[in-house]
Amino acid sequence: MAKLKIKKGDNVVVLTGRDKGKTGTVLKTLPSDNRVIVQGVNIAKRHQRQTAQDRGGIIEKEVSIHVSNVAHVDPKGGKATRVGFKTLDDGKKVRVARRSGEVID
């Protein structure tokens, strides 16, 4: 299982596919499959049976997308960037945007 550099709550931009250029927040990560679910991206229609909690009908929900097809949004410029790691003076390991050098978290 690979370690993902993208976490839940990160802002990402889609690099390829029919949703190319869209940005959204990561709702869930699936590290065993190397996939992420991004809010408002890769929408699919599902036919759902009525239950006691939910109404039936055709609902739209986000489907997972491969982690290689998304990139982190640079906090400074707003463009896609790669993610690196850096150790601060106090010994804390943080994620860093490669494009601008800004600390992500």
N, CA, C and O atoms as a GROMACS GRO file, in nm:
protein
  420
    1MET      N    1   0.084  -0.118   0.000
    1MET     CA    2   0.000   0.000   0.000
    1MET      C    3   0.089   0.124   0.000
    1MET      O    4   0.175   0.139   0.086
    2ALA      N    5   0.067   0.211  -0.097
    2ALA     CA    6   0.149   0.331  -0.111
    2ALA      C    7   0.099   0.441  -0.019
    2ALA      O    8  -0.019   0.448   0.013
    3LYS      N    9   0.192   0.526   0.024
    3LYS     CA   10   0.156   0.641   0.108
    3LYS      C   11   0.118   0.756   0.016
    3LYS      O   12   0.196   0.794  -0.072
    4LEU      N   13  -0.001   0.811   0.037
    4LEU     CA   14  -0.049   0.921  -0.046
    4LEU      C   15   0.000   1.054   0.009
    4LEU      O   16   0.007   1.073   0.130
    5LYS      N   17   0.033   1.145  -0.081
    5LYS     CA   18   0.073   1.280  -0.040
    5LYS      C   19  -0.047   1.374  -0.032
    5LYS      O   20  -0.033   1.490   0.006
    6ILE      N   21  -0.164   1.324  -0.069
    6ILE     CA   22  -0.287   1.401  -0.063
    6ILE      C   23  -0.371   1.348   0.052
    6ILE      O   24  -0.388   1.227   0.066
    7LYS      N   25  -0.424   1.439   0.133
    7LYS     CA   26  -0.503   1.400   0.250
    7LYS      C   27  -0.645   1.452   0.237
    7LYS      O   28  -0.675   1.535   0.151
    8LYS      N   29  -0.732   1.402   0.324
    8LYS     CA   30  -0.870   1.448   0.330
    8LYS      C   31  -0.872   1.597   0.367
    8LYS      O   32  -0.802   1.640   0.459
    9GLY      N   33  -0.951   1.674   0.294
    9GLY     CA   34  -0.962   1.817   0.320
    9GLY      C   35  -0.871   1.903   0.233
    9GLY      O   36  -0.884   2.025   0.235
   10ASP      N   37  -0.781   1.842   0.156
   10ASP     CA   38  -0.691   1.918   0.068
   10ASP      C   39  -0.767   1.970  -0.053
   10ASP      O   40  -0.862   1.907  -0.099
   11ASN      N   41  -0.723   2.085  -0.104
   11ASN     CA   42  -0.777   2.138  -0.229
   11ASN      C   43  -0.691   2.085  -0.343
   11ASN      O   44  -0.569   2.100  -0.342
   12VAL      N   45  -0.757   2.021  -0.442
   12VAL     CA   46  -0.685   1.962  -0.554
   12VAL      C   47  -0.746   2.009  -0.685
   12VAL      O   48  -0.860   2.055  -0.688
   13VAL      N   49  -0.668   1.996  -0.793
   13VAL     CA   50  -0.715   2.026  -0.927
   13VAL      C   51  -0.700   1.899  -1.010
   13VAL      O   52  -0.603   1.825  -0.994
   14VAL      N   53  -0.798   1.874  -1.098
   14VAL     CA   54  -0.797   1.755  -1.182
   14VAL      C   55  -0.710   1.783  -1.305
   14VAL      O   56  -0.726   1.886  -1.370
   15LEU      N   57  -0.618   1.691  -1.335
   15LEU     CA   58  -0.523   1.710  -1.444
   15LEU      C   59  -0.569   1.648  -1.576
   15LEU      O   60  -0.539   1.702  -1.682
   16THR      N   61  -0.641   1.536  -1.571
   16THR     CA   62  -0.682   1.468  -1.693
   16THR      C   63  -0.825   1.421  -1.681
   16THR      O   64  -0.883   1.419  -1.573
   17GLY      N   65  -0.883   1.382  -1.795
   17GLY     CA   66  -1.017   1.328  -1.798
   17GLY      C   67  -1.121   1.432  -1.833
   17GLY      O   68  -1.088   1.545  -1.868
   18ARG      N   69  -1.248   1.393  -1.823
   18ARG     CA   70  -1.357   1.482  -1.864
   18ARG      C   71  -1.375   1.600  -1.770
   18ARG      O   72  -1.436   1.700  -1.807
   19ASP      N   73  -1.322   1.590  -1.647
   19ASP     CA   74  -1.332   1.698  -1.549
   19ASP      C   75  -1.203   1.777  -1.538
   19ASP      O   76  -1.178   1.840  -1.435
   20LYS      N   77  -1.121   1.775  -1.641
   20LYS     CA   78  -0.991   1.842  -1.638
   20LYS      C   79  -1.008   1.991  -1.609
   20LYS      O   80  -1.090   2.059  -1.671
   21GLY      N   81  -0.929   2.041  -1.514
   21GLY     CA   82  -0.933   2.182  -1.478
   21GLY      C   83  -1.022   2.213  -1.359
   21GLY      O   84  -1.010   2.321  -1.301
   22LYS      N   85  -1.110   2.122  -1.321
   22LYS     CA   86  -1.198   2.146  -1.206
   22LYS      C   87  -1.119   2.133  -1.077
   22LYS      O   88  -1.026   2.053  -1.067
   23THR      N   89  -1.158   2.212  -0.979
   23THR     CA   90  -1.096   2.203  -0.848
   23THR      C   91  -1.201   2.161  -0.747
   23THR      O   92  -1.320   2.184  -0.766
   24GLY      N   93  -1.155   2.099  -0.640
   24GLY     CA   94  -1.246   2.055  -0.536
   24GLY      C   95  -1.170   2.011  -0.413
   24GLY      O   96  -1.047   2.006  -0.412
   25THR      N   97  -1.246   1.979  -0.310
   25THR     CA   98  -1.190   1.935  -0.183
   25THR      C   99  -1.196   1.783  -0.177
   25THR      O  100  -1.294   1.722  -0.217
   26VAL      N  101  -1.090   1.721  -0.125
   26VAL     CA  102  -1.086   1.576  -0.111
   26VAL      C  103  -1.179   1.536   0.004
   26VAL      O  104  -1.162   1.580   0.117
   27LEU      N  105  -1.278   1.453  -0.028
   27LEU     CA  106  -1.374   1.407   0.071
   27LEU      C  107  -1.325   1.280   0.141
   27LEU      O  108  -1.351   1.260   0.260
   28LYS      N  109  -1.255   1.194   0.066
   28LYS     CA  110  -1.211   1.066   0.121
   28LYS      C  111  -1.091   1.016   0.041
   28LYS      O  112  -1.084   1.037  -0.080
   29THR      N  113  -0.998   0.951   0.108
   29THR     CA  114  -0.885   0.889   0.041
   29THR      C  115  -0.896   0.738   0.055
   29THR      O  116  -0.938   0.686   0.159
   30LEU      N  117  -0.859   0.668  -0.050
   30LEU     CA  118  -0.858   0.523  -0.052
   30LEU      C  119  -0.716   0.476  -0.081
   30LEU      O  120  -0.686   0.443  -0.196
   31PRO      N  121  -0.628   0.472   0.020
   31PRO     CA  122  -0.487   0.443  -0.005
   31PRO      C  123  -0.461   0.303  -0.059
   31PRO      O  124  -0.364   0.283  -0.131
   32SER      N  125  -0.546   0.207  -0.026
   32SER     CA  126  -0.523   0.071  -0.075
   32SER      C  127  -0.544   0.061  -0.226
   32SER      O  128  -0.485  -0.025  -0.291
   33ASP      N  129  -0.627   0.150  -0.282
   33ASP     CA  130  -0.654   0.151  -0.425
   33ASP      C  131  -0.585   0.267  -0.497
   33ASP      O  132  -0.598   0.279  -0.619
   34ASN      N  133  -0.512   0.352  -0.424
   34ASN     CA  134  -0.449   0.472  -0.479
   34ASN      C  135  -0.553   0.563  -0.546
   34ASN      O  136  -0.532   0.613  -0.656
   35ARG      N  137  -0.666   0.584  -0.478
   35ARG     CA  138  -0.773   0.666  -0.533
   35ARG      C  139  -0.822   0.766  -0.429
   35ARG      O  140  -0.805   0.746  -0.308
   36VAL      N  141  -0.883   0.874  -0.478
   36VAL     CA  142  -0.942   0.975  -0.391
   36VAL      C  143  -1.080   1.011  -0.443
   36VAL      O  144  -1.109   0.994  -0.562
   37ILE      N  145  -1.167   1.060  -0.353
   37ILE     CA  146  -1.299   1.109  -0.391
   37ILE      C  147  -1.296   1.260  -0.371
   37ILE      O  148  -1.272   1.308  -0.261
   38VAL      N  149  -1.323   1.335  -0.480
   38VAL     CA  150  -1.315   1.480  -0.478
   38VAL      C  151  -1.456   1.537  -0.494
   38VAL      O  152  -1.534   1.490  -0.576
   39GLN      N  153  -1.487   1.638  -0.415
   39GLN     CA  154  -1.620   1.699  -0.416
   39GLN      C  155  -1.647   1.766  -0.550
   39GLN      O  156  -1.570   1.851  -0.595
   40GLY      N  157  -1.759   1.728  -0.614
   40GLY     CA  158  -1.802   1.789  -0.739
   40GLY      C  159  -1.729   1.741  -0.862
   40GLY      O  160  -1.745   1.800  -0.969
   41VAL      N  161  -1.649   1.635  -0.851
   41VAL     CA  162  -1.570   1.584  -0.964
   41VAL      C  163  -1.606   1.438  -0.987
   41VAL      O  164  -1.627   1.363  -0.891
   42ASN      N  165  -1.612   1.397  -1.114
   42ASN     CA  166  -1.640   1.258  -1.153
   42ASN      C  167  -1.776   1.214  -1.097
   42ASN      O  168  -1.786   1.116  -1.023
   43ILE      N  169  -1.879   1.288  -1.135
   43ILE     CA  170  -2.014   1.263  -1.088
   43ILE      C  171  -2.076   1.148  -1.170
   43ILE      O  172  -2.066   1.147  -1.293
   44ALA      N  173  -2.139   1.052  -1.101
   44ALA     CA  174  -2.209   0.943  -1.166
   44ALA      C  175  -2.351   0.937  -1.113
   44ALA      O  176  -2.378   0.976  -1.000
   45LYS      N  177  -2.442   0.888  -1.197
   45LYS     CA  178  -2.582   0.874  -1.157
   45LYS      C  179  -2.605   0.730  -1.112
   45LYS      O  180  -2.566   0.636  -1.180
   46ARG      N  181  -2.668   0.715  -0.997
   46ARG     CA  182  -2.696   0.584  -0.942
   46ARG      C  183  -2.847   0.571  -0.920
   46ARG      O  184  -2.913   0.665  -0.875
   47HIS      N  185  -2.900   0.455  -0.952
   47HIS     CA  186  -3.041   0.425  -0.924
   47HIS      C  187  -3.049   0.368  -0.785
   47HIS      O  188  -2.989   0.264  -0.756
   48GLN      N  189  -3.123   0.435  -0.699
   48GLN     CA  190  -3.129   0.394  -0.559
   48GLN      C  191  -3.271   0.355  -0.521
   48GLN      O  192  -3.366   0.426  -0.551
   49ARG      N  193  -3.283   0.242  -0.454
   49ARG     CA  194  -3.412   0.197  -0.405
   49ARG      C  195  -3.451   0.276  -0.281
   49ARG      O  196  -3.364   0.318  -0.204
   50GLN      N  197  -3.578   0.297  -0.263
   50GLN     CA  198  -3.626   0.372  -0.147
   50GLN      C  199  -3.605   0.291  -0.020
   50GLN      O  200  -3.633   0.171  -0.016
   51THR      N  201  -3.556   0.358   0.084
   51THR     CA  202  -3.539   0.296   0.215
   51THR      C  203  -3.611   0.382   0.317
   51THR      O  204  -3.672   0.484   0.283
   52ALA      N  205  -3.604   0.341   0.442
   52ALA     CA  206  -3.670   0.418   0.548
   52ALA      C  207  -3.604   0.555   0.566
   52ALA      O  208  -3.670   0.651   0.604
   53GLN      N  209  -3.473   0.564   0.539
   53GLN     CA  210  -3.401   0.690   0.558
   53GLN      C  211  -3.398   0.776   0.431
   53GLN      O  212  -3.406   0.898   0.439
   54ASP      N  213  -3.386   0.713   0.314
   54ASP     CA  214  -3.364   0.787   0.190
   54ASP      C  215  -3.478   0.765   0.092
   54ASP      O  216  -3.542   0.660   0.090
   55ARG      N  217  -3.501   0.867   0.011
   55ARG     CA  218  -3.598   0.854  -0.097
   55ARG      C  219  -3.534   0.776  -0.211
   55ARG      O  220  -3.411   0.774  -0.225
   56GLY      N  221  -3.615   0.711  -0.290
   56GLY     CA  222  -3.564   0.639  -0.406
   56GLY      C  223  -3.548   0.732  -0.524
   56GLY      O  224  -3.583   0.850  -0.518
   57GLY      N  225  -3.496   0.679  -0.632
   57GLY     CA  226  -3.480   0.757  -0.754
   57GLY      C  227  -3.338   0.758  -0.803
   57GLY      O  228  -3.255   0.678  -0.758
   58ILE      N  229  -3.310   0.848  -0.893
   58ILE     CA  230  -3.176   0.860  -0.951
   58ILE      C  231  -3.102   0.968  -0.874
   58ILE      O  232  -3.145   1.083  -0.872
   59ILE      N  233  -2.992   0.931  -0.810
   59ILE     CA  234  -2.912   1.027  -0.733
   59ILE      C  235  -2.777   1.043  -0.800
   59ILE      O  236  -2.730   0.953  -0.869
   60GLU      N  237  -2.716   1.158  -0.779
   60GLU     CA  238  -2.582   1.184  -0.831
   60GLU      C  239  -2.484   1.182  -0.716
   60GLU      O  240  -2.509   1.242  -0.611
   61LYS      N  241  -2.373   1.112  -0.734
   61LYS     CA  242  -2.272   1.105  -0.629
   61LYS      C  243  -2.133   1.104  -0.692
   61LYS      O  244  -2.116   1.071  -0.809
   62GLU      N  245  -2.034   1.142  -0.611
   62GLU     CA  246  -1.897   1.145  -0.658
   62GLU      C  247  -1.840   1.004  -0.657
   62GLU      O  248  -1.864   0.927  -0.564
   63VAL      N  249  -1.765   0.972  -0.763
   63VAL     CA  250  -1.699   0.843  -0.775
   63VAL      C  251  -1.549   0.868  -0.763
   63VAL      O  252  -1.502   0.978  -0.794
   64SER      N  253  -1.476   0.768  -0.718
   64SER     CA  254  -1.332   0.788  -0.695
   64SER      C  255  -1.257   0.813  -0.826
   64SER      O  256  -1.300   0.772  -0.933
   65ILE      N  257  -1.144   0.881  -0.812
   65ILE     CA  258  -1.056   0.913  -0.925
   65ILE      C  259  -0.914   0.876  -0.882
   65ILE      O  260  -0.880   0.887  -0.764
   66HIS      N  261  -0.834   0.832  -0.977
   66HIS     CA  262  -0.698   0.789  -0.942
   66HIS      C  263  -0.616   0.908  -0.895
   66HIS      O  264  -0.629   1.019  -0.947
   67VAL      N  265  -0.532   0.883  -0.796
   67VAL     CA  266  -0.456   0.990  -0.732
   67VAL      C  267  -0.357   1.055  -0.830
   67VAL      O  268  -0.319   1.170  -0.810
   68SER      N  269  -0.314   0.982  -0.933
   68SER     CA  270  -0.221   1.039  -1.030
   68SER      C  271  -0.288   1.142  -1.121
   68SER      O  272  -0.219   1.217  -1.189
   69ASN      N  273  -0.421   1.145  -1.122
   69ASN     CA  274  -0.494   1.239  -1.207
   69ASN      C  275  -0.530   1.368  -1.136
   69ASN      O  276  -0.597   1.454  -1.194
   70VAL      N  277  -0.487   1.384  -1.011
   70VAL     CA  278  -0.512   1.508  -0.938
   70VAL      C  279  -0.379   1.561  -0.886
   70VAL      O  280  -0.283   1.486  -0.864
   71ALA      N  281  -0.374   1.692  -0.866
   71ALA     CA  282  -0.256   1.757  -0.810
   71ALA      C  283  -0.300   1.859  -0.707
   71ALA      O  284  -0.410   1.915  -0.716
   72HIS      N  285  -0.216   1.883  -0.611
   72HIS     CA  286  -0.245   1.978  -0.505
   72HIS      C  287  -0.248   2.119  -0.563
   72HIS      O  288  -0.173   2.150  -0.655
   73VAL      N  289  -0.334   2.205  -0.509
   73VAL     CA  290  -0.341   2.345  -0.552
   73VAL      C  291  -0.240   2.425  -0.470
   73VAL      O  292  -0.239   2.417  -0.348
   74ASP      N  293  -0.156   2.502  -0.540
   74ASP     CA  294  -0.054   2.583  -0.474
   74ASP      C  295  -0.122   2.693  -0.391
   74ASP      O  296  -0.206   2.766  -0.444
   75PRO      N  297  -0.088   2.705  -0.261
   75PRO     CA  298  -0.152   2.807  -0.179
   75PRO      C  299  -0.123   2.950  -0.224
   75PRO      O  300  -0.202   3.040  -0.198
   76LYS      N  301  -0.011   2.971  -0.290
   76LYS     CA  302   0.027   3.106  -0.332
   76LYS      C  303  -0.032   3.142  -0.468
   76LYS      O  304  -0.095   3.246  -0.482
   77GLY      N  305  -0.010   3.056  -0.569
   77GLY     CA  306  -0.050   3.091  -0.705
   77GLY      C  307  -0.182   3.033  -0.751
   77GLY      O  308  -0.242   3.084  -0.846
   78GLY      N  309  -0.230   2.928  -0.686
   78GLY     CA  310  -0.356   2.868  -0.725
   78GLY      C  311  -0.345   2.768  -0.838
   78GLY      O  312  -0.447   2.718  -0.886
   79LYS      N  313  -0.222   2.737  -0.883
   79LYS     CA  314  -0.203   2.641  -0.991
   79LYS      C  315  -0.163   2.506  -0.932
   79LYS      O  316  -0.137   2.493  -0.813
   80ALA      N  317  -0.160   2.405  -1.019
   80ALA     CA  318  -0.124   2.270  -0.975
   80ALA      C  319   0.024   2.265  -0.936
   80ALA      O  320   0.108   2.328  -1.000
   81THR      N  321   0.053   2.190  -0.831
   81THR     CA  322   0.190   2.177  -0.784
   81THR      C  323   0.214   2.037  -0.731
   81THR      O  324   0.121   1.967  -0.690
   82ARG      N  325   0.339   1.997  -0.731
   82ARG     CA  326   0.377   1.871  -0.668
   82ARG      C  327   0.399   1.896  -0.520
   82ARG      O  328   0.414   2.010  -0.476
   83VAL      N  329   0.402   1.789  -0.443
   83VAL     CA  330   0.415   1.800  -0.298
   83VAL      C  331   0.547   1.737  -0.255
   83VAL      O  332   0.581   1.627  -0.298
   84GLY      N  333   0.619   1.808  -0.171
   84GLY     CA  334   0.742   1.757  -0.113
   84GLY      C  335   0.734   1.763   0.038
   84GLY      O  336   0.636   1.813   0.094
   85PHE      N  337   0.835   1.713   0.104
   85PHE     CA  338   0.839   1.715   0.250
   85PHE      C  339   0.960   1.793   0.297
   85PHE      O  340   1.064   1.797   0.230
   86LYS      N  341   0.945   1.855   0.413
   86LYS     CA  342   1.051   1.937   0.470
   86LYS      C  343   1.043   1.924   0.621
   86LYS      O  344   0.934   1.918   0.678
   87THR      N  345   1.158   1.920   0.687
   87THR     CA  346   1.162   1.915   0.832
   87THR      C  347   1.192   2.055   0.884
   87THR      O  348   1.291   2.117   0.846
   88LEU      N  349   1.105   2.104   0.972
   88LEU     CA  350   1.123   2.238   1.030
   88LEU      C  351   1.229   2.232   1.141
   88LEU      O  352   1.277   2.125   1.178
   89ASP      N  353   1.264   2.350   1.192
   89ASP     CA  354   1.367   2.360   1.296
   89ASP      C  355   1.327   2.287   1.424
   89ASP      O  356   1.413   2.236   1.497
   90ASP      N  357   1.196   2.284   1.453
   90ASP     CA  358   1.151   2.218   1.575
   90ASP      C  359   1.137   2.067   1.558
   90ASP      O  360   1.093   1.998   1.650
   91GLY      N  361   1.173   2.014   1.440
   91GLY     CA  362   1.170   1.870   1.417
   91GLY      C  363   1.041   1.820   1.356
   91GLY      O  364   1.026   1.699   1.336
   92LYS      N  365   0.947   1.908   1.327
   92LYS     CA  366   0.818   1.868   1.270
   92LYS      C  367   0.831   1.851   1.119
   92LYS      O  368   0.889   1.936   1.051
   93LYS      N  369   0.776   1.741   1.066
   93LYS     CA  370   0.779   1.715   0.923
   93LYS      C  371   0.651   1.769   0.861
   93LYS      O  372   0.542   1.732   0.904
   94VAL      N  373   0.663   1.855   0.760
   94VAL     CA  374   0.548   1.919   0.698
   94VAL      C  375   0.552   1.899   0.547
   94VAL      O  376   0.658   1.874   0.489
   95ARG      N  377   0.435   1.911   0.484
   95ARG     CA  378   0.427   1.906   0.338
   95ARG      C  379   0.452   2.045   0.281
   95ARG      O  380   0.408   2.145   0.338
   96VAL      N  381   0.522   2.050   0.168
   96VAL     CA  382   0.560   2.177   0.107
   96VAL      C  383   0.522   2.173  -0.041
   96VAL      O  384   0.539   2.071  -0.107
   97ALA      N  385   0.470   2.285  -0.093
   97ALA     CA  386   0.440   2.297  -0.235
   97ALA      C  387   0.571   2.318  -0.311
   97ALA      O  388   0.647   2.410  -0.278
   98ARG      N  389   0.597   2.236  -0.411
   98ARG     CA  390   0.722   2.246  -0.487
   98ARG      C  391   0.727   2.375  -0.571
   98ARG      O  392   0.835   2.430  -0.593
   99ARG      N  393   0.614   2.423  -0.618
   99ARG     CA  394   0.612   2.539  -0.706
   99ARG      C  395   0.654   2.666  -0.633
   99ARG      O  396   0.735   2.743  -0.685
  100SER      N  397   0.600   2.689  -0.512
  100SER     CA  398   0.627   2.814  -0.443
  100SER      C  399   0.709   2.797  -0.316
  100SER      O  400   0.766   2.894  -0.266
  101GLY      N  401   0.717   2.676  -0.263
  101GLY     CA  402   0.789   2.653  -0.137
  101GLY      C  403   0.706   2.680  -0.014
  101GLY      O  404   0.758   2.675   0.097
  102GLU      N  405   0.577   2.709  -0.032
  102GLU     CA  406   0.488   2.736   0.081
  102GLU      C  407   0.456   2.608   0.157
  102GLU      O  408   0.446   2.501   0.098
  103VAL      N  409   0.441   2.621   0.287
  103VAL     CA  410   0.402   2.507   0.371
  103VAL      C  411   0.254   2.484   0.353
  103VAL      O  412   0.174   2.577   0.362
  104ILE      N  413   0.215   2.357   0.326
  104ILE     CA  414   0.074   2.324   0.298
  104ILE      C  415  -0.002   2.302   0.428
  104ILE      O  416  -0.113   2.352   0.444
  105ASP      N  417   0.057   2.228   0.523
  105ASP     CA  418  -0.017   2.201   0.647
  105ASP      C  419   0.061   2.235   0.771
  105ASP      O  420   0.011   2.217   0.882
   0.00000   0.00000   0.00000
